[in-house]
Amino acid sequence: FEDRLRLKIIDSGSPSNKPGASKGGSTFDDRLQRKIQGSYGATSSLTDHSGSARGMCKGEGGNRSDAKSTKEQWIEEERVAEGATATAVVTEANRFASNTRTSVVGSPSCVHMNNANASQDESKSSSTAGLLSSCIAPPGRQQAHASRQSQASFSQAMLQRSAGQQDSQARRHDFANRTSGILSAIIQRKSSVPTDSNQFQGSAAIYDSQLPVTAVLVDDEDIPAGEIVEAQAVGFFEQKWKLIVFVVVVVAGALLAWGLTTGRKQPPLVTPSPTSSPTLKPTFDPRPTIEQIQERGFVRCGTWNGRAPLRGTVCALVASALFGDSSKVTHTSVSKGDRFISLENRETDLLVDSVSYTIQREVKERTTERSFIFSKIYLYARAIYMGNQTYVECAETKQRYGHCSGIRICCAYPSSHYDFLARQFPSDYIVPVSVRENYGKTLPLVDSYVNGTCNTIFADDLLVKFYSRKNHNQRRQIFSGNQTAMIDPQGIVTRGDDREFADVMSWVINAAIYGEEQNISKNPSLCQPYDSPPTASYEIDYMLAVYCVGNYMDVSDEEGRGEMNRINNGTSMVLPTTFDVLADPNAESVQGTLAAIRSKGRLDCGVVVPTDVNVSLMDAKGAIGVSVSYCKALSAAILNGDVKSIRLLPYLEESDSVEALNDGTVDVVAGAKAQMQYDLGGPGVPGVFFTAPYLYGNETASEGVTMVTMATREDDEMFCSFVNLVVLAPSHAQVHGINQLRSDDMPLVSIFGSNIGWALRDAVGQTGSYYEILSSNEMGVHYDAAVMNEQSKVGSLEFTMDRNTVVDAHEATHTPLMLSTPGLKEYKPK
């Protein structure tokens, strides 16, 4: 602004209108220079990078009184000539300064303020910007910052106003380089002009756009050398800050009021605790299933077929046990494709009819990705090849070339049968048949075969037998194969979040089998309703199922029952279970009990022993040694193959081992004998989970056959399934020809956790297949029963290899597999 103000004054300094211009033909510039030289003796100037002159206050030295008189005389001579130009420039300064602000700090001898309208209200200046000003101030006391952008904008505007005055521009540029005078445009606010120079220290003058500005030429030799500082442009937020603050306060107040209002209407959010059980929908009743059924007054039984053996009778058995009345049941129709969804959504209490048990369904069923619990197996079905005789023989021999190249096998999808078949044949030879519609109306597999879609069927033989009986005149005969390709164990299915209700289903089946073992049949006189309906598993009289409906033989279809579904008479009982697909690439790390054991780095395994055992557990042979081997297998499965990080704790009594389980002293108990009283528990006493037996006693069925298992707590379904899987692994290895040296052929099981996928490989690698475990404990196929039982030190309990041999799918067709779990003889409802 200083430079531009000089230029405006210079523009008016032509010889034609300046007083004294005729003196020696001198111009305003010449006279000004002579006057300055005459007063101060020399010219001082500073020039910046752009060529603009920066004036300097005169420092020490020189005749100050002469300089003042000379200056006063010069100012008087030029006052009239410069008045008009100064007024015009100050008007321009008022306009430009309204968009800029500067802080003026300095001594009153360098800075002079004057506000023509000082009487105006001081509050008007609170919303205005500062005047662009230049001032000479001592270094370190000037606080305003330059705004080069504002300077460039103003400079361009002023140069445009002086367009066409080339001669004057030349004179102005020459004068700027030679002049050492000081020119400042200063603002004085109302009552802000101090009389004491010390009052100016640290003060700031703010320009008011509504108050006119006057500018005067100031020159004082008392002011020390300083620097010219240009103003900083005022931004939008600095101009509108009050409005912005007002809007923010209003909006914040409105949001606060809304939050307080809605907060009173809604209950506080509660974060649920982590759990390994599936999360239920908010509308689901969280009460135990038994309690809900008793309140409802009937059982909802989900069925899709209605044609399979035990149709409806299983539901009647359950209703009889819960109510003492077999009619307290309603059948909920479900399709085979979405039956698990219906069960998970609480549309039914249980599923029956051809629901195959697999480990995958127990851990993570595909359509729901939830876990489900299967009861004790009530039916073993044979999966066989049927259809055109030629192609059936091709399927049984797995031949796909020559005359077998045209084989096409129809199979229900999704199903455990399809998963098995996909491991036997390439997909080109498999025709998946959707079974998501109600399978009870038609048999889609048979329809596909009759209309020529395929020439072979893979399914349970029971369904086809029924179809053949009902359709003697069908236009395409169905030939049944002789080989059992797959054993299909079937049980009652319940949700994975209610172990107690699942136990009820198992003991209903046990009661029916026990009735046949003991020759107890239907007795209407004993079929009586409860005086007080039971609401816990240990309050139920399970024999009501037999008294109201009948025993296992009574409710079975004799023709479709098959040899496998008869009471075992002492032959092989160790039957492998279909593992299905247990690898899950999306699985997370293990949780619950598995994670806790891995974290502590040790498995605590209790072992039930006889009173007269005289060897350490690590050195034990016979039945005790087998139990220790299963502890080692579980340790290897959980701890990445480590069988040394295991603590073995002996227990003489079953009750002591169960107590140790419930109080957390041990993680599992090996050598535990499955018994009803410990399975169901009692008031204040939780039940215990028993795995599949790995040793069977030599008693007759009517006496009650001892079943040696591993036991664990029921509070972690994932851990229960995992322990059961490890118990089943050696027999699986045995059937598939896998031993310790070939343990890498065992399937991956990452479905339990991404960091435990090699569990079965580690287990079999450390302890071997089922026969390897028996042999290492001197219980091989060729054993001496007396020696084995002496080493076992089990007293009256004797083991033979008759039941403790593994039966494969082909042999199982002719092997009875039904036995009840001990305990019903002694059981009394509490």
Residue pairs with C-beta under 8 A, 6 or more apart in sequence:
1 93
1 96
1 97
1 132
1 133
1 134
1 154
1 185
1 230
1 231
2 55
2 134
2 183
2 184
2 185
2 228
3 52
3 53
3 155
3 176
4 89
4 92
4 154
4 155
4 158
5 86
5 89
5 93
5 183
5 185
5 215
6 53
6 172
6 175
6 176
6 179
6 183
7 158
7 162
7 172
7 176
8 85
8 86
8 88
8 89
8 92
9 82
9 85
9 86
9 89
9 183
10 28
10 29
10 168
10 171
10 172
10 175
11 85
11 162
11 165
11 168
11 172
12 81
12 82
12 84
12 85
13 27
13 28
13 29
13 32
13 81
13 82
13 171
14 21
14 27
14 28
14 168
15 21
15 22
15 25
15 26
15 27
15 28
17 81
18 27
18 28
18 31
18 78
18 81
19 77
19 78
19 80
19 81
20 26
20 31
20 77
21 27
21 28
23 31
26 34
27 171
28 78
28 81
29 171
29 174
29 175
29 178
31 74
32 74
32 175
32 179
32 181
33 43
33 178
33 179
35 70
35 71
35 74
36 43
36 179
36 180
36 181
37 43
38 70
39 62
39 63
39 66
39 67
39 70
39 71
40 58
40 62
40 67
40 180
41 62
43 178
43 179
43 180
44 56
44 58
44 180
45 53
45 54
45 55
45 56
45 177
45 178
45 179
45 180
46 53
46 54
46 55
46 56
47 53
47 54
47 177
48 54
51 173
51 176
51 177
52 176
53 176
53 177
53 178
53 179
54 227
54 228
55 136
55 179
55 180
55 181
55 182
55 183
55 228
56 136
56 180
56 182
56 225
56 226
57 110
57 136
57 182
57 220
57 221
57 223
57 224
57 225
57 226
58 67
58 180
58 219
58 221
58 223
59 221
59 224
59 225
62 221
64 221
67 221
68 221
71 219
75 217
82 217
86 215
86 216
89 215
90 185
90 212
90 213
90 214
90 215
92 158
93 131
93 132
93 185
93 213
93 215
94 209
94 212
94 213
96 132
96 154
96 157
97 129
97 130
97 131
97 132
97 133
97 207
97 209
97 213
97 231
98 128
98 129
98 207
98 209
99 129
99 150
99 233
99 234
100 129
100 130
100 131
100 132
100 147
100 150
100 231
100 232
100 233
100 234
101 129
101 130
101 131
101 206
101 207
101 231
101 232
101 233
101 234
101 238
102 130
102 131
102 132
102 133
102 144
102 207
102 229
102 230
102 231
102 232
103 130
103 143
103 144
103 204
103 205
104 111
104 113
104 133
104 135
104 144
104 186
104 187
104 203
104 204
104 205
105 137
105 141
105 142
105 143
105 144
105 200
105 201
105 202
105 203
105 204
106 135
106 136
106 137
106 138
106 141
106 142
106 200
106 226
107 137
107 138
107 197
107 200
107 223
108 193
108 194
108 197
108 200
109 197
109 220
109 222
109 223
110 135
110 136
110 137
110 182
110 184
110 218
110 220
110 223
110 226
111 135
111 137
111 184
111 186
111 200
111 218
112 184
112 186
112 216
112 218
113 186
113 187
113 188
113 189
113 192
113 193
113 205
114 186
114 188
114 193
114 214
114 216
115 187
115 188
115 189
115 190
115 192
115 208
115 211
115 213
116 211
116 212
116 213
116 214
117 210
117 211
117 212
118 188
118 189
118 190
118 191
118 211
119 190
120 190
120 208
120 210
120 211
122 189
122 190
122 191
124 208
124 210
124 211
125 189
125 206
125 207
125 208
125 211
127 239
127 242
128 206
128 207
128 208
128 209
128 210
129 206
129 207
129 209
129 234
129 239
130 204
130 205
130 206
130 207
130 231
130 234
131 185
131 187
131 205
131 207
131 213
131 231
132 150
132 154
132 185
132 230
132 231
133 184
133 185
133 186
133 187
133 231
134 184
134 185
134 228
134 229
134 230
135 142
135 184
135 186
135 226
135 228
135 229
136 182
136 184
136 223
136 225
136 226
136 227
136 228
137 226
137 227
137 229
138 224
138 226
139 226
139 227
141 201
142 226
142 227
142 229
143 204
144 229
144 230
144 231
144 232
145 229
145 232
146 229
146 230
146 231
146 232
147 230
147 231
147 232
147 233
148 230
149 233
150 230
150 231
150 232
150 233
151 230
162 168
162 169
181 217
181 219
182 217
182 218
182 219
182 220
182 223
183 217
183 218
184 215
184 218
185 213
185 215
186 205
186 215
186 218
187 205
187 206
187 207
187 208
187 211
187 213
188 205
189 205
189 206
189 208
192 203
192 205
194 200
194 203
207 213
237 244
272 279
276 591
276 592
276 716
276 717
276 718
277 496
277 497
277 717
278 344
278 370
278 371
278 496
278 497
280 286
280 497
281 345
284 346
285 292
285 346
288 498
288 500
288 501
288 535
288 536
289 349
289 494
289 495
289 498
289 500
289 501
290 322
290 500
290 501
290 504
290 534
290 535
290 536
290 537
291 535
292 349
293 299
293 322
293 349
294 322
294 533
294 534
294 535
297 328
298 319
298 323
298 328
298 329
298 330
299 315
299 318
299 319
299 322
299 328
299 329
299 330
299 349
299 350
300 329
300 330
300 332
300 347
300 348
300 349
300 350
301 312
301 314
301 315
301 318
301 329
301 330
301 331
301 332
301 348
301 349
301 350
301 352
302 331
302 332
302 333
302 334
302 339
302 342
302 343
302 347
302 348
302 349
302 350
302 351
302 352
303 311
303 312
303 315
303 331
303 332
303 333
303 334
303 351
303 352
303 353
303 440
304 333
304 334
304 335
304 336
304 339
304 353
304 354
304 438
304 439
304 440
305 311
305 336
305 353
305 354
305 439
305 440
305 463
306 312
306 353
306 440
307 440
307 463
307 466
308 353
308 354
308 379
308 462
308 463
308 466
309 379
309 462
309 556
309 557
309 560
309 561
310 352
310 353
310 378
310 379
310 555
310 556
310 557
311 353
312 331
313 549
313 550
313 555
314 352
314 378
314 492
314 509
314 555
315 329
315 331
315 350
315 352
316 326
316 329
316 548
316 549
317 326
317 508
317 509
317 511
317 512
317 545
317 549
317 555
318 329
318 350
318 492
318 504
318 505
318 508
318 545
319 325
319 326
319 327
319 328
319 329
320 326
320 527
320 544
320 545
320 547
320 548
320 549
321 504
321 507
321 508
321 511
321 540
321 541
321 542
321 544
321 545
322 328
322 504
322 533
322 534
322 540
323 529
323 530
323 533
324 527
324 528
324 529
324 530
324 541
324 544
324 548
325 527
325 529
325 548
326 527
326 548
326 549
332 342
332 347
332 348
333 438
333 440
334 342
334 343
334 347
334 348
334 351
335 435
335 436
335 437
335 438
335 439
336 354
336 412
336 415
336 435
336 436
336 439
337 367
337 414
337 434
337 435
337 436
337 437
338 367
338 436
339 351
339 355
340 351
340 361
340 365
340 367
340 368
340 370
340 372
340 493
341 367
341 368
342 348
343 350
343 351
343 372
343 493
343 494
343 495
344 368
344 370
344 495
349 494
349 501
350 492
350 493
350 494
350 505
351 492
351 493
351 494
352 492
352 493
354 381
354 460
354 463
354 490
355 374
355 490
355 491
355 492
355 493
356 381
356 415
356 416
356 417
356 488
356 489
356 490
356 578
357 374
357 377
357 489
357 490
357 491
357 577
357 578
358 416
358 577
358 578
358 579
358 580
359 577
359 578
359 579
359 580
359 582
359 721
359 725
359 728
360 366
360 579
360 580
360 581
360 582
360 751
361 372
361 374
361 416
361 493
361 580
362 371
362 372
362 373
362 374
362 721
363 371
363 582
363 718
363 721
363 751
363 752
364 370
364 371
364 584
364 751
365 371
365 372
366 414
367 414
370 495
370 496
371 496
371 717
371 718
371 721
372 493
372 494
372 495
372 496
373 493
373 494
373 495
373 496
373 498
373 499
373 502
373 717
374 491
374 492
374 493
374 502
375 491
375 492
375 493
375 494
375 502
375 505
375 506
375 508
375 509
376 491
376 505
376 506
376 509
376 510
376 821
377 489
377 490
377 491
377 509
377 817
378 490
378 491
378 492
378 509
378 512
378 552
379 489
379 490
379 565
380 487
380 488
380 489
380 490
380 562
380 564
380 565
380 812
380 817
381 460
381 461
381 462
381 487
381 488
381 489
381 490
381 562
382 460
382 461
382 462
382 484
382 486
382 487
382 488
382 562
382 564
382 813
383 417
383 420
383 458
383 459
383 460
383 461
383 484
383 485
383 486
383 487
383 488
384 458
384 459
384 460
384 461
384 480
384 481
384 483
384 484
384 485
385 392
385 395
385 396
385 409
385 456
385 457
385 458
385 481
385 483
385 485
386 392
386 456
386 457
386 458
386 459
386 461
386 464
386 478
386 479
386 480
386 481
387 449
387 454
387 455
387 456
387 457
387 478
387 479
388 455
388 456
388 479
389 479
390 403
390 404
391 404
391 406
391 407
391 408
391 455
391 456
392 456
392 479
392 480
392 481
393 481
394 400
394 403
394 404
394 407
394 456
395 407
395 409
395 425
395 456
395 458
395 481
396 481
396 482
396 483
396 485
398 424
398 425
400 407
400 425
400 426
400 429
406 455
407 429
407 455
407 456
408 429
408 430
408 431
408 453
408 454
408 455
408 456
409 421
409 425
409 429
409 430
409 431
409 454
409 456
409 457
409 458
410 431
410 433
410 445
410 448
410 449
410 453
410 454
410 456
410 457
410 458
411 417
411 418
411 421
411 430
411 431
411 432
411 433
411 445
411 457
411 458
411 459
412 418
412 432
412 433
412 435
412 444
412 445
412 459
413 432
413 433
413 434
413 435
414 435
415 435
416 488
416 578
416 580
417 458
417 459
417 460
417 486
417 488
418 430
418 432
419 580
419 581
420 485
420 486
420 578
421 430
421 458
422 430
424 485
431 448
431 453
431 454
433 444
433 445
433 448
433 453
434 444
435 444
437 444
443 463
443 467
445 457
445 459
445 463
446 457
446 464
446 467
446 478
448 454
448 457
449 455
449 456
449 457
449 476
449 478
450 474
450 475
450 476
457 464
457 478
458 485
460 488
461 480
462 560
464 478
464 480
465 480
465 559
465 560
466 560
467 474
467 478
468 474
468 478
483 810
484 809
484 810
484 812
484 813
485 809
486 578
486 809
487 564
487 575
487 578
487 809
487 812
488 578
489 575
489 577
489 578
491 505
491 509
492 505
492 508
492 509
494 501
494 502
494 505
495 501
496 717
499 687
499 689
499 714
499 717
500 536
500 537
500 687
501 537
503 537
503 679
503 680
503 687
504 537
504 540
506 679
506 821
507 537
507 540
507 542
507 676
507 679
507 680
507 824
508 542
508 545
510 542
510 676
510 820
510 821
510 824
511 542
511 543
511 545
511 546
511 820
511 824
512 545
512 546
512 549
512 550
512 551
512 552
512 555
513 551
513 552
513 567
513 818
513 819
513 820
514 520
514 546
514 551
514 820
514 824
514 825
515 521
515 543
515 546
515 550
515 551
515 552
515 554
516 551
516 552
516 553
516 554
516 567
516 818
517 567
517 701
517 702
517 819
517 820
518 702
518 825
520 543
520 546
520 551
521 546
521 550
521 551
521 554
522 546
522 547
522 548
522 549
522 550
522 551
522 554
523 546
523 547
524 547
524 548
526 543
526 544
526 547
527 544
527 547
527 548
528 544
530 541
534 540
534 541
534 829
536 683
537 680
537 681
537 687
538 680
538 681
538 682
538 683
538 829
538 830
539 829
539 830
540 829
541 829
542 824
542 827
543 824
549 555
552 818
556 565
562 813
563 813
563 814
563 815
563 816
564 812
564 813
564 815
564 816
564 817
564 818
565 816
565 817
565 818
566 816
566 818
567 701
567 816
567 818
567 819
568 701
568 705
568 803
568 815
568 816
568 817
568 818
568 819
569 701
569 816
570 698
570 700
570 802
570 803
571 802
571 803
571 815
571 816
572 802
572 803
572 805
572 806
572 807
572 811
572 815
573 693
573 696
573 803
573 804
573 807
573 817
573 819
574 694
574 696
574 731
574 770
574 803
574 804
574 805
574 806
574 807
575 731
575 806
575 807
575 812
575 817
576 728
576 731
576 732
576 734
576 735
576 806
576 808
577 692
577 728
577 732
579 725
579 728
579 732
579 747
582 747
582 748
582 749
582 750
582 751
582 752
583 747
583 748
583 749
583 750
583 751
583 757
584 750
584 751
584 754
585 750
587 750
587 751
587 752
587 753
587 754
587 757
588 753
588 754
589 595
589 753
589 754
589 755
590 598
590 752
590 753
590 755
590 756
591 718
591 753
592 716
592 718
592 719
593 667
593 712
593 713
593 716
593 718
593 719
594 638
594 718
594 719
594 722
594 752
594 753
594 756
595 753
597 603
597 638
597 639
597 667
598 638
598 639
598 755
598 756
601 639
601 645
602 639
602 645
602 646
602 647
603 631
603 634
603 635
603 638
603 639
603 645
603 646
603 647
603 667
603 668
604 646
604 647
604 649
604 665
604 666
604 667
604 668
605 631
605 634
605 635
605 646
605 647
605 648
605 649
605 666
605 667
605 668
605 669
605 670
606 648
606 649
606 650
606 651
606 657
606 660
606 661
606 665
606 666
606 668
606 669
606 670
607 617
607 624
607 627
607 628
607 631
607 648
607 649
607 650
607 651
607 669
607 670
607 671
608 627
608 650
608 651
608 652
608 654
608 657
608 669
608 670
608 671
608 672
608 673
609 617
609 620
609 624
609 650
609 651
609 652
609 671
609 793
610 624
610 652
610 792
610 793
610 794
610 795
611 652
612 793
612 795
613 620
613 624
613 650
613 793
614 793
615 621
617 624
617 628
617 648
617 650
618 628
618 648
620 628
620 777
620 791
621 777
621 778
621 779
621 791
621 792
622 777
622 778
622 779
622 788
622 789
622 790
622 791
622 792
622 793
622 794
622 799
623 671
623 695
623 708
623 777
623 779
623 788
623 792
623 794
623 797
623 799
624 671
624 792
624 793
624 794
625 776
625 777
625 778
625 779
625 791
626 694
626 695
626 773
626 774
626 777
626 779
627 670
627 671
627 708
628 648
628 670
629 767
629 773
629 776
629 777
630 670
630 694
630 710
630 726
630 727
630 767
630 773
631 646
631 648
631 668
631 670
632 643
632 646
632 766
632 767
633 726
633 729
633 730
633 763
633 764
633 766
633 767
633 773
634 668
634 710
634 723
634 726
634 763
635 642
635 643
635 645
635 646
636 642
636 643
636 762
636 763
636 765
636 766
636 767
637 722
637 726
637 729
637 756
637 759
637 760
637 762
637 763
638 756
638 759
639 645
640 758
640 762
641 758
641 762
641 765
641 766
643 766
643 767
649 660
649 665
649 666
651 657
651 660
651 669
654 672
654 673
654 675
654 678
657 666
657 669
657 672
657 711
658 669
658 678
658 688
658 711
660 666
660 669
661 668
661 669
661 688
661 711
661 712
661 713
662 685
662 686
662 688
662 713
667 712
668 710
668 711
668 712
668 723
669 710
669 711
669 712
670 710
671 708
672 688
672 690
672 708
672 709
672 710
672 711
673 706
673 707
673 708
673 709
673 822
674 690
674 693
674 707
674 709
674 711
674 821
674 822
675 821
675 822
675 823
676 821
676 822
676 823
676 824
676 826
676 827
677 823
677 826
677 827
678 687
678 688
678 690
678 711
679 687
679 688
679 689
679 690
679 821
679 823
680 687
681 687
681 688
682 830
683 830
686 713
686 714
686 715
687 714
688 711
688 712
688 713
688 714
689 711
689 712
689 713
689 714
689 720
689 723
690 707
690 709
690 710
690 711
690 821
691 709
691 710
691 711
691 712
691 723
691 724
691 727
692 709
692 724
692 727
692 728
693 707
693 708
693 709
694 708
694 709
694 710
694 727
694 730
694 770
695 707
695 708
695 799
695 804
696 705
696 706
696 707
696 708
696 799
696 803
696 804
696 819
697 705
697 706
697 707
697 708
697 797
697 798
697 799
697 803
698 798
698 799
698 800
698 802
698 803
699 705
699 706
701 819
701 820
704 820
704 822
704 825
705 803
705 819
705 822
706 797
706 822
707 819
707 821
707 822
709 727
710 723
710 727
712 719
712 720
712 723
713 719
714 720
718 752
721 752
722 752
722 759
725 749
725 752
725 759
725 760
726 759
726 760
726 763
729 746
729 760
729 763
729 764
730 763
730 764
730 767
730 768
730 769
730 770
730 772
730 773
731 769
731 770
731 806
732 738
732 746
732 760
733 739
733 743
733 746
733 764
733 768
733 769
733 770
734 769
734 770
734 771
734 806
735 806
735 808
735 809
736 745
738 745
738 746
738 764
738 769
739 764
739 768
739 769
739 772
740 764
740 765
740 766
740 767
740 768
740 769
740 772
743 761
743 762
743 764
743 765
744 761
744 765
746 760
746 761
746 763
746 764
747 760
748 757
748 758
748 760
748 761
749 756
749 757
749 759
749 760
750 756
750 757
752 759
767 773
767 776
768 776
770 806
771 780
771 781
771 806
774 780
774 781
774 783
774 804
775 781
778 787
778 788
778 791
779 788
779 799
779 801
779 804
781 801
781 805
783 801
785 798
785 799
785 800
788 799
789 797
789 798
789 799
792 799
807 815
807 817
